């Protein structure tokens, strides 16, 4: 056996493969195989393929591949090809899937990161100092809300955060996002720009979250954007909410709002204005009610 081991470590690649084929028990010697792979001249992919043909156990080959993660002498494309080989064979080894995701991130393959399984926290942390935008993709995939907030805040990735918060439909996340938006106008601007891409339910969660956070002035700003510049134009419920909020927070805006809104419960809101002593506003709204 010692003679065979010596041959494996001293001859060319093709001869090694022949020796391993003739002595398949050697494929279970992890130290031997590791030393063999370190010495090979052809690609790492070719080595793994040939070792598989020789009967080398898949679980060992996976460990061998994982050991190359930080080996700069093994080309990235070689590593990816080997990892994809394991994936095609149906591996469920999360370490293999995670290593592949890191390499896909390194090559900028966001589409892969959005669709495949891996350890999102580990890959996100790996990406965070290398490529914050890719880290956002990974953390959003894993619904890692706090990490999404951290990366967005540190790198001003507010467009991504605004879109993510909308799609997440999480009042808890919106609470954090709105607190940040109160201190950073750039985030607020991106929320405004994102409203048109929200579904009705996503927008509803935003409006309710702003109301829960007791931010009436922000609520009016967001409702203005929704009613006058997005797909939600003409929404009666949003119009009512905007007018009602204005009666309490900015009465001087009631009449200008009414001039731009086409669809609202004018009589009911006029009565509220009357009860609040807003006689001029009430008269204008009553006129809208009669004309509708």
N, C-alpha and C positions, 0 to 999 in steps of 0.2 A: 504493500500500500504506500509506503514511504516513497518508493521509486516512482509510483504513479503521480503522487502529489508533486514531486519534484518536476515531473514532466509537465504537469498542468501549469506550473508557474514559470516554465522556462521556454516553452515552444510557442509557435505562432497560433493565432486564433483558430484557424481551421483544424489544426491538429488537436487543439484542446477540445473542441467540440466532438471530434471523433473519440477521444479518450473518455469524455464524459458519457457519450452514447454507449460505449462499450462497458463502462463502469458506473451505472446510474446511481449506485449507492453514494458516490462522491457528491452528488447533487444535494445531499442532506447535510454535508459538512459546511456549515455556514461560514466559518472562518476561511476555508479554502475558496469558496465561491466569491466571497467578498474580495479576497486578495486577487483572484482571477480578474474580476471586473475592473479593479483598479489598474490592472496592467494592459487591458485590451486596447488595441489600436482602432478598430472600427467603432461605429456609433454604439452608444449605450442601448438604443432601441434594438439594434441587431443582436447585441449580446443577450438581452432579455428574451428575444424571440427564440434564439438558438438554445438558450438554457431551458426554456419551456419545452422545446422539442425533445430535449434530453431527459425530461421528466422532473426538472427542478420544481419543488412545491410552490404553488402560487403564493401562499402566505409568506414564504421566505422571500420570494422575488418582490413582493410588496414592501417588506421591511427593507430590503436592499435598496429599493427605489426611494423610500422615505429618507434613507441615509444620505441620498445625494442632494437633498433640498438646498443645502448651503454650499454645495461643491461647485465652485465657479468653473471648474474644468469640464463639467458635463453641460453641454449647451441647453438652453431653456427649451428650445423646440424638441430636443431629444427627450427631455423629461416629460414634456406635455404629451408627446406621442406614446410614451410608455404608460403614463397614467391613463390616457384615453383608451389604451388597450385593455387595461384592467376594468375600466368603466364599461366598455363594450361587452366584457365577459360577465358583467353583472355584479361587480364587487359592491359590498355595502360597508366597506371599511371607511369610516368617517375621516380618518387621517389621510387616506388616499384622496378622497373627494375634496378635502380642505386644502391639501397641497396643490391639487390641480386648480382650485379656485384662486389661490394666491398667484400662480403663474399666469392664469387668464387675466387677472387684474394687472399684472406686470406688463402684459401685452396690450392692455386697454380693451379687453373683450367684455364690455358692459352687458351685452346681450346674454352671454353665458352666465354671468353673475346674477342676472335677474331671474333666470329660469331653472337653475340647477340647485341640488342640495349640497350643503356643506356647513361647517361651523361658522356662523355669521359673526359671532363675537371675535373669534380668533382671526378670521380673515379681515374683518373690519379694523382690528387693532394693527394688523400687519400693514394695511393700506394707509392708516391714518397719517403717518408722517411722510409717506411716499407720495400718495395721491389722494388728498382729501375728498375730491369729487367721487372717486371710486369707492372710498370709504362710505360716503353717503349712500351710494347704490347698494352696498352690502348691508349696512345697518338698516336701511329702509326695507330691504328684502326680509330681514329677520325681525322686523318690528321692534328694533332696539331703540325705543323712543328717546331715552335719556342720552344715548350716544349720538343719535341724529341731532338732538339739540346741541350737544357739545361741539360736534364738528361744524355744524352750521354757524354757531355763534363765533367759534374761533377763526373761521375762514370766510365769514360773511356770505355763506351759501344760502341766502334767504329765499331765492326763487325756488330751489329744491325743497326747502323746509315748508314753504307755503303750500306747494302742491301736495307734499306728503301729508301735511296736517289735514288738508281737505279730504284726501282719499282715506285717511285713517278713521275719520268719523269718531274720534275719541274726545269727549269733553275734558278728560284729564290732560291729554296732550295740549288741547287748545288753551287750557288754563295757563300752562307754561309758556306757550307761544305768545299769547296775548300779553302776559307780563313782560316778556322780552320786547314785544312790539311797542309797548308803552315807552320804553327807553330808547328804542332804535327806529327812527322813521323809515329807514330803508326796508325793514321787515314789514312794516305796515303798508308801504307802497307795494311790496310784492304780494301781500295778501289781496290788496285791491285788484292787482293785475290778474290774479289767479281765479277770482270769483267766477269769471265767465267760463272757466273750464270745469267748475264744480257741477255735480248733479244737484237736483233739487234737495235730496236728502243731505248731501254734503254741505250745501249752503245752509240748510236748516240747522244743522249741528253747530255751525259757526255762529249764526245769529243767536241761538239759545245760549251758547257758551259766553258770548259777549254780554248778554243780559244777566247771566249768572254771575259774571265777574263785575257787574255793576259799572259798566263803562258806557254810559248813554251817549256821550259825544262821539266815541268811536263807533257805536252802533249806528248813529245817524250817518257818519261818513261812509260806512260800509253799505248801508241801505241805499244811500244816494248812488253809489257806484253800481249796485245791483240793479236798481230801478231805471237808471238813466243811461247806462252804458253796457248792459249785458243782456243775455238771453232772458233775464227775469223781468224785463220791461213789461208793464201791464199787469203784474202780479198784484191782485187786490189785497191779499193778506200782508204783503210786504209794504204796500202803500199805506195801509191802515197803521201798521206798526211805526212807520216813519213819521206820519202825521201825529200819532199819539205821543210819540217820544218828543217830538218838537213842541207840543203843547206844554210839556213840563220843563223841558230843558232849554228850548230856544224858540219862544213864541213868535219872535220876529221872522222866523223861517216858515211858519205855517202857510201864509199866503203865497210866498214864492214857490213853495212845494206844490201847493194846490194848483198853481198855474201850469205846472209841468206834468201833473198826474192826471191820467184820464179815467182811471178806474179805482174807486174807493167807496167806502160806506159813508158818504158825505153827511147824511142826516145824523147818524150816530155820533160822528166826530164833532159835528157842529154843536150838538147838545153838550158834549164834554167841554168844548170851548166856552159855552155859555156858563156852565157850572164853575169854570175857572176864571170867569170875569173877562174872557177874551171876546168881547162883543163884536168888534170889527171882524175878527177871524171867523166867528160864528156866522156872521152875515154872508161873508164870501162863500163859506162852505154850503150854506143853505142855498145860495144862488146856484152852486154847482149841482146840488141835489135836484133842483127844479129843472135844470137844463139837461140832466142826464136821462 
